[in-house]
C-alpha cells in the first residue's frame, strides 16, 4: 500500500511539473513575440560597442539565419573582419590580405548564425526540455529549464517569472579559441519587428568574471544584404 502511495505521489508530482513547464513555455513564447514571428526572421543586423579583454571596440554584425555571419570589429581605426558561410569562412585583419578560416574554426563559428533562442523552437529541432526547478543563483529568482539538444549537448535556460523573458543561458562558448563554460545574461529588451530582443548581453565565466560586454545600439531585422560583403576579397 505504501509503495502504491509513493508511486501515486510521483505520478501527480510529474504531472504538475509537466503542466507548469507547459505554462511557462506558453508564457515565454508570448513574451518573446510568438514563435511564428521568429520563424519568419531571416536576417538580423546589429551594431554597437563591445568590451573584451579590457578593450572597447565598435562592431557591425550581419547574419543570414543559420547560413551566414559577417562581423566587423574596429579598434583605433583598424578593422578585423570575420565571415562564415555554410561551413566555410575567411578572415581579414587591419586591411591586410584575407585568409581562409580553418575548417574547425568555421564549423564552430556557424553556431553564431543561430538567431532564435533554441528553447522557442525546441520541438522542431528535435530537442528535449525539462523543468529543473526554480533557481535563485545570482540573487535573482528564475525558472530553470534543461534543454538537451538532438546532438546530446545540454544548455540551461533561465526564465524571468515576472516577464517570462529569457534572463540567462548556461552553456559552452568558444572564447579566445577555447571552449568555456559560460553564463550569458540578457537585458534591456526592446520590440524589434514585433519580437522582444535583448539589446545588452554579458558573458561571464564560472568565477563570475566578465568575458564580454555587448551593448547593441542599433538593430534591424529582415534586411536584404549586399552579397559582396560576404565574399572573400581577391587580394
N, C-alpha and C positions, 0 to 999 in steps of 0.2 A: 504493500500500500504506500509506504514511504517512498519507494522508488518511483511509483506512478506519479505521486505528487511532485517530486523533483522534476521528472520529465515534463509534466504539465506546465510547471513554472518556467522551464526553459523554452518551451514552445511559445508560451504567452510573451515572455521577455523578447524572444527573437522576432515575434510578430510586431510587437510595439516598436522595436528598433528599426525594423524594415519600414514601418509606416512613418516613423519620424524622419528617416532618411529620404523617403519619397517626398514628404512635405518640404524638407529642406531643399531638395533638388528643384521642386516646382517653384519655390520662392526665389532660389538663386537664378534660375532661368529667367524669371520675370524681372528681377532686379537688374540683370545684365542686359536687358533689352529684348530677350527672346532668341531662342536658338535659330529660328527662321531667318532673322536679320543677320546673324553671324554667319550662317551658311551662304549668304549672298555676298559676303565680304571677300573681294577678290584681291585688292591691293591696299597697302597702307604706306603712308609716308610720314616719318617723324623727324623733327629737328629740335635741337636744344643743346643743353650743356651736360657734360658727363665728367665726373670726378673718379679717377682711377690711379692708384699708386701715388697719391699726393699731387697728381697733375690734373688740371681742369682743361678740358678741350671742348670744342664745338663739334657737333656731329649732324649728319643728314643720313637717314636710313630709309631705304625703299625696298619694300617686299612684295613680291607676287606670291600669294598664298601657296605655301608648300611646294614652290617651284624655284624661286629665285630671290636672292637678297643682295643688295649693294649697300655698303656702309662706308661713308667718307668721314674720317676724323681729322680735324685740323688743330694743330698746336703751333702757336707763333708763326702762322702763315704757311706752315708746311703741312701738306695733306697726305694722309695714308688711306688708300682705298683697298677694300676687300670685297670681292664678288664671288658668290657661289651660285651655280645654276644646275639643277637636276643632277647633283652628284660630282660636278667638277667645278674648278674655280681658278681665280687668279688674284694676285696682289700687286700693289704698286706703292712704293714709299717715296715721299718727297719729290714727286715728279720724275723719278728715275724710271728705268725700264721695267715693265710689268713682267712678273714671273708666274709660272704655273703653280697653283696651290697643290701641295702633296695630297694624294688621294685620301689618306686617313683624315687629314685636316678638313678636306672638303666634305667628307661624309659626316663628320661631327658638326660642321657649320650648317648643314642642311636642317638641323634641329631648330635653328634660329628662324627658319622660314615659316614655322607654325605660328599663325597669328592668334587663333582661337585657343582659349584655355581648354585642355583636353578633358576636363570634367564635364563641360557643357555637352559635348557630343560623344561621350564615352561609349555609348551603345553602338554607334555607327563605326567606331574604331575597333570594336571588339574588346574593349577594356572591361574590367570589373571594379565595382566600388563597394565599400563597406564603411559604415559609420563606426569609427573607433570610440567616439565618446566626446565629451566636452573638454576642451583644452584651456588651461589658464597660464600657459607659458608667456613670457614677455609681459606679464601683468595684464593681459587682455583676454577676455573670455571669448572663445570661438568654438564652433562645431568643427571637429577634426574628421576628415574623410580620407580613407586609404584608397588610392587608385592603383590597381595592378594592371599594368599595360599588357597588351597582347604578347609582347616580347619578353615579359617577365619583370621588367623594370617597375619599381614601386616609387610613387610620389605621394606626398600627403598634402591635401588641400585644407585650408583653414577658412571657414566662412563666418563672417560677422553676423551674429544672431539678430542684430538690430536692423541692419541694412540688407543683409543676405548677399553682400558683395564679397568678392574674394579678398581676404585680408593678407594672406601669405601662402607660399608653397615651400615645402621642404623637399629638395630634390638634389640631383648632382648636376654640376655645370662645369664646363671646361674653362678654367681661369689660368691665363698665362701658360697654356699648354698642359695643364694638369687637371684631371677630374677631381672635383672637390665637393664635399657635402656642403650645401649652402641652404640658406633660407632667403627667399625673395619676398620682399614686403611691397604691398601695393596701396597707394592712397591718392588723394586729390583726383577723384573720379569726375569726369565730365561726359556729357552726352555728345557723341560724335556719330553722325549718321544713324541716330536712333538707338545706338548701343552705348552702354556705360564702359568707359575706358580709363584706366589709371594713367595719370599724367606724371606720376612720380613713382619710381621704383628704387629700392635699396637692396643690395645683395650683401649678406653677412656670412662669415664663416662660422664654424661650430663654436668658436670662442666669443662670438658676438662682434668681432671686428668688421668694419665696413670695407668691403672689397670694391664696391662700385655704387655710385650715387648718380642716378639718372633723372634729370629734370627735363621733361618734354615741354617745349614752349609752343610748338605748333604741330598739329596732327590733321592729316586729311586721309579720307578713305575713298576707294574705288576710282582713283585717278588712272589715266592711261599714261604709262611711262614711255619715254623715248628709248627704244630698244638699243640704241647705240651706247647708252650709259652702261649697259651690262656686258658689252663686247670687249674682249681683251685688246688693248691698243697694239697696233702692228709694230710700233717702235717704243 
